Amino acid sequence: MNLVDERFSSPSLRALVALAVVFVMLATTGWTALRHHKGGGDALSVATAAWRHGSLGGRALPDPQAGADVVARFFASVGPDRAKRLADRYPLVVGNLNGAPIALRYQANRRSLLTARTQETARSHSRLLTAEGRRDAAQRADRYASLLDGKRQILAFDPTGRGRAAEVFGDLDAADRVSIVVPGVDTDVLSFERDADPTRAPVGMARSLYDAERAGAPDTRTAVIAWADYTTPRGVGLDASTGELAEQGAVRLTALVKALPARGAVSLFCHSYGSVLCGVAAPDLPSGRVSDIAVFGSPGMRVDKAADLDTAARVWATRDGTDWIGDVPHLEIAGIGHGADPVSRAFGARVVTSAGAEGHAGYFRSGTDSLANFTNIALGRYPDVRCVTDSDCTAGVAQGLR
């Protein structure tokens, strides 16, 4: 039993700690975390409404919620020229439409980014905004310019609110192995990437994993997605302590996985609150498609044991000794908290080493055990994965997992 387990081993003490945490968060957030997240009237909603009333050659356009298979059949039937016309007319819709051709989504999102950059640049000089508002607009304009730089492959983009985005490294259509990096709290369009210490943000994490895959297996066709296409909690408040945003994000993640090209295994690498999302999504992910779920810096997956995830995927977990998440009680009371610790022996995940990772977001730094292990998991090189102990590498088998 580790120090954290000893400190919070008493059920009554754990309950009191959880309730104290709740009251502190309520006091410091002013209950704002309980407000519902609304998106009506935003640019994407307006564009989607126009799409629903649109047509192509007298033919109705598919419902965006109809499913990737329906959308894919529609685009296959209209041909590339007419598909491009739709992307030019409805870029925000097509750029976020599961089932639309991948290359077409990249083109559509580039057009949306160009429009958004122009709008934010104008807002950054507007005297109708406060100085803070102008600074925010300027930061967004800079971020959009960065996402437009070179031939970046932006799979999803929505400027609404704090903004969402996803980027692909590699050839997603041809990949035999696909990895998806799912980030945690405080991730939005501005924090999607960072110049200083880039591997602490989703883009840097995904790029680091992709580069390691290419270096380790240059003949294997791989792709990695930096997926910040869900609304994450802001700070460590009530939203971060409940599963509401994870449940909403799980629907989006499941839809993405179902829409991926039909070849190749999919691995999920889920950080912090992103591991909560992956735990919620696990039972609904396409059976047999997701080969691995790796969580790191995890507050829990909202289950007591890995076997309770109801997935055939291998479940991996790691936490560096310098990660502050280790001091957070792993429990769930009345919907607050996310359950058992994924690196505990009782949970039943395969616990891997992460030597060299520093803090809560250092797991993708070059030279770390965690990056080496994630790379081998992504490539399906399971004998090369370094577990904390030999028994940790077989823990999933003991729990009835592969």
N, C-alpha and C positions, 0 to 999 in steps of 0.2 A: 504494500500500500504506500503510495507516495504522500508527500507532505500535504498536498491539497486534499487527498482522500481522507487523511487523518483529521484535518481541520474541520471538514464538513461531513464527518461520518455519521453523526447523530441526525436522524430524520427531523426531529423537532428543531435542532439548531439550524439545519439547512432551510427549513421552512421559515424560521424567523429571519434568517439572512435574506431570503428571497423577498419576503414582504418588506423588509427594510429597504432593499434595493428599489422596489416598486415605489414606495413612498418618497424616496429621495428623487427618483426620476420624475415623479409627478410634480414635486415641488419645484424642481429646476427647469422643467419644460413647460410649466403652466398648462398642462394637459394638451398642448398643441399636437403632440404625437398621436393623439386619438382621432384627429380629424381625418376624414376620408380624403383620399387623393383623387382629384377630379381632373378630367381632361377634355371636357366638352368645349366646343368653340375654338379649339386650337387649330393650327394650320393643317395637321394631319387629319383631324376629324372633318374639317371643311373639305379637304381634298377627297377623303373617302366618301363623303356624301355626294360630291360631284361625280365620282366614279360610279356609284350605285345608280345614278340616273343617266349615265353615259351609255354609248353603244359604239360598235365598230361595224360599219357596213350594214347597219340595221340589226345587228346581232347584239344582244344584251351582254354586258361584261360580267364575269363571274363574281359572285359574292366573295369578298376578301376572307370571310369566315367559313367558306365552303370546304376548305381543306386543300392541302398541297397537291394532291392527285388531280382534283378537279381543275385547279389553276394551271397545273402543268399541261394537262390535255388541251386546255383552251389555247395556251400559247403555242403549243405544237401545231395546232390546227390553223392558226392565223398566219404563220410564217414570219421570218425575221424583220422584214420591212414594216409590216403593219404593227408588229410588236414594238418596234422602235418608235413608231408614231405614238403609241400608248405611253411609252416611257417619257417621251418629250411632253406629252399633254398632262400626264399625271405622275410626275417623278416621285413625289412623296409616297404615293400609293405603291407603285411598282417597286421602288427601292426597298420597301419593307414587306413585300408580298411573298410569303412562302409558297414555293411552287413555280414562281417566275424564273426564267433562265438566270443562272448566276451572273454571267457577264452583263446581262441586261440590267440586273439590280445594281451592279457597279456603276454602269453608265447613268442610271436614273439618280443614284445617290450623289454622283458628281454634279449633276445639274442642280439638285436640291442644295448642295453645299455652296455652289456658286451663288445661288439666290440668297441663301442665308448669310453668306459673307457680305454681300452687297448691302443687305438690310442692316446688319449689325454695324458695319462701317459707318453707314449714315446715322444710325442711332448714337454711335460713339461721339458724334459731333453735334448732336441735337441739344439745344438749350431748353427743350421741354423736359429733359431728364435731369435728375440730380447728378452731382459729381460722381457719386457712387454708381448710379445707373449708367453713366457714360463709361466708367472704368469697366463695369461688367460687360457692356457691349463691345468694348475694345478687346477684352480678353476672349470673348466668344469669336469675334472676327479673326483674331490671331489663331485660335484653335481650328476654325474652319479652313483657314489658309494652310495650316499644317496638314490637315486631312486631305487637302487637294494637292499637296506637293507630290510631284513625281507620278508614279503609277500605282498609288495605293488602292487597295481593293476593299472598299467600304461596303459591307454586306447589309448594313442597316444604319439608318440615320433618322432621328426625329428631334427637331429643335425645341419641342414643347417643354415647358418648365425648365428643369435642370438639364434636360437633354439626354438622349440615349444614342449609343452607337455600337457597331460591331465591325471588326476588321479581319480579313483573311490573309494569312501568309501561306504561300504555296498555291498549287492548282487544285482547288476544291473539287472540280468536276472529275479529275483523274486520280485523286488520292486513294491509295489503298488503306491508309490509316489516317483518321481525322481526330484531332484533339480539340477540346473546347475548354478555354479558361473562363471560369465563372467567378467574378470578383465579389467583394463584400461591401460593407458600409461606406458611405460617402463617395461612391463612384458615380460620376455623371460625365457629361461631355467635356467639362473642363479638367477633370481628374483622370480622364481616359488614358492620358499619356503624360509623361513628365520628362523634362530635360535633365534634371539632376537625379541621379540614382534611378534611371528609367525602369529597372526591373521591379520596382515597387508599385508600378501601375499596370493595368491590364495589357496595354500594347507592348510594354517592355517585357512582361512575363511571357506573352505569346511569342514574341520575336525571339527571346532567349531560348525557349523550348524548341522552336522551329530550327534555329541555328544549330542547336545541339543535336537534333535529329539528323539534319543534313550532314553534320560532321561525323556522326556515328554510323550512319547508314545512307551514304550518298546515292545508292541505287534503289532505295525504297521511296516510293511516291507518297509524300506526307503533306498534310495541311494542318494548320493550327488557326483556330478562331479566337480572337480576343472578344469576348461576348459581354458587353455592358448594355444589353438591350432589355433591361428591366429596371424598375424604379427601386433603388436601394434605400435603406434607412439613412437618415441624416444623424450622424453621431451615435453615441451609445445611449439612446433613450428608449422609450417604450416600443417604438417600431422595431428596433434592433433586438428587443427581448421577446417579441411575439412572432408568430408565423404568418401574419397576414400578407406582408409583402413577399415573403417566400412562396406562399401559395399562388399569388398572382404571377410571380416570376416563373414558377414551375410550369404553368400553362404555356408561357412563351417559350421556355426552353424545350419542352416536349414537342411543341409545334415545329421548332427549328430542327430538332433531331429527325423528326418524321419527314421533313422536307429535304434533307440532305440527299445528294446523289446516292443511288442504291448500292454502291460498292463500298467495301471496306468497313473495318471495325471503328467504333467511336469510343474515345476515352474522355472522361470528364475530370477536370482538375479544379477543385472547388475550394476557394479561400474564404475563411472567416464566415460571415453571414451567407456567402455563396454556398457553403457546405450545408447550411440549413435548407436552402432552396433545393440543392441536389438530393437531400434526403427526402424532401416532400415529393420531388419529381420521380424518384426512383421507381415506384410501382407502375407508373404510367408510361415510362419510356418504352420505345418499341422493343419487344421481346427479341433477344438474340442480336440486337444491333449494338447496344452499348456493352463493351467488353470489360471496362474498368471504370470505377469511380474512386478517385483519390481525393481525400480531404486534408487540408493543412491549416493550422491555426484555427481549428474548429471549436465553436461553442457548443456543438452538438448537432445531431441530425434529426431530432424529434422522434427518436425511437430508443428503446432500451438496449437493443442488440442489433448487430449488422444483419442477422437473419430476418429481423422484422422489417427490413427495407423491401422485402418481397421482390428481389431482383436476382437474376442469374449472373450479374456482373461481379467481378472481383472487387472487393472493397478494401482500399488501402487508406492508411492514416499516418500522419506524422505531426510532431510539434517540437520545435526547438526549445531548449531550456531557457532561452532568453525571451521567449514569446510571452507577453503579459496575459494572453488568453488563458494560460495555465492557472492563473490565480482567480479566475472567474468560476463560481460554483456551477458544476454541471448538474442541473436539475430542471424539473418542470413542475410548476404548481399553478393550477388554474389558468393554464395557457401562457404563463410567464416562464421564460427559460426554454432551453432546447433539448433537455434530456441528457442521457449518459455521455460520458467522455469517450470519443471515438478511439483514443489511444490507450484506454484502459483495457486490461486483459479480458475483463468480463464482456466488453462490447463485441469482441470477436473479429475485428478488422485485422488485416495484415499491417503491422506497425513497422514502418521503414525509418532508416536513419536520416537525419537532416543536419549533420555536422557542418558548420560553416555558415549556416543561415543565421542571420542576426535580426532579432526583434520579430514583430508580427508580420512583416511583409518581405522578408529577405530570402524567401525560399527559391527564387529563380536566379539568384546571383551565380555567376560563373564560378566553378570550383566547389560548389556546395554538394554535399551528399544528396540533398533533396532534389536538385536539378538533375543529377546523374540518375537517381532513382526514377524520377518522373519521365526522363527520356527513355529509359529501358521499359517502363510500363507502357508508354505511348507506342513504342516500337514492338511491343509484344515479346520482349526479351526477358521473360520472367526469371530464369535462372540467374541473371546478372543483377537482379534487384537485391539491395542490401537491407535486410531486416534487422531490427534491434537484437533479436535472438533468432535462432533457427526455428523455435516454436512459433514465433510471431509470423513467420512466412507461411505456416500451415494452419494458422488460427482460423482462417475462413473455411478451410476444409472441415475443421472440427465443428463449426457452426452450421454446417450443411450447405455452405457456399462452395463455388468452384475453387 
